[in-house]
Amino acid sequence: MNVYILKSDAKYKTIVPIGSPEVLDELKRFNGKPIGKSWEPLRVEFDEELPTNGLASDFPHFLTHVPAFSKRAVKLLADLLEPRGEILPLICDSGQYFAYNVTTLVDAMDLELSSLVRFSSGRIMHVNKYVLCEERIQDPMIFKLPQVPLMSVFVTEPFLRLVKEANLSGFSFVPVTLKSAV
């Protein structure tokens, strides 16, 4: 099994929320718990000030812990996405985009082998290197870690294959170190 951190390819456009600073508080709700019943679509726009080659993609950068998908990507990946999270509409003048709230949490992080930076309270501030326990991942395809639900989103090989077969743009996959039980 291979596991990857899901990232957006930096050569494509980035979308950013429009509005007051409270909008960022709304995005902190993407912590692995369902929010769909109370979701009010956020207004977003492409950030024209960032250096890109000007291309929109199926997976624009939004926030590390909040994936955003184009309408095309949602249509092609819906069977995979819907059982593992919530597809939430965004309001964008440049096209139809959706935030994805990953609600599948997998307790797979090896806290001893991962390289962590902690607050004085012991809470995790930053992860320099993830090491995941392979036997704890039952191929959920897209998930977060309960210890750091406001950080990275992880995907497995079947997700990567579907993205490549569908020729979706804007995706980047960073391999994660796996520790096997053997």
C-alpha positions, 0 to 999 in steps of 0.5 A: 500500500502507498499513502500520500499527502494530498496537495495542490500543484503550485503551478495552478491558480489558488482560490481564497475566501472573500470576506471578513477574518471570521471566514477563517474561523469557519474553515477551522470547522473542517476538523473531521466532524460533519458540518454539512447541515449548518454549512453556508457556502463561502464566497471564494475567488482566484488569487490573481496576485500569486505567481502561477501560469494562469491556469485553473485546475480541477484541484485548486489550492485552497487550504492544506486541510480543506481540499477544493474540487472543481465540478468536473472532479466532484462528478468523476470522484463522487463515489469515492468522496461521498462516503468519506466526507462532505462535498460543500458548495463554494460560491465562485464567479470563475466556475463551480467549486466545492470544499471537501470536509474529510470526515474519515479519521484514521488513527494511523500516525506513529507518534514515536517515529514521526517528527513532531513539533509540540507546544509546551502543553504537548499538543502538536504544533507542526509535523515535519515528517509523518510516519504512518502505521500501515496496518491501521489503514484499511484503505479508506482512500482519503482521510485525516489523522485525529491527532492533527485534523487541521493539518494534512489530508491523506490518500491511498493509491486507488485515489491517485489512480482514479485522479490520473485515469480521469486526467484531472489537473492540479493534483500533487501527491507527496509519498508518506513513510509507512511502518509495517507491523512485520 
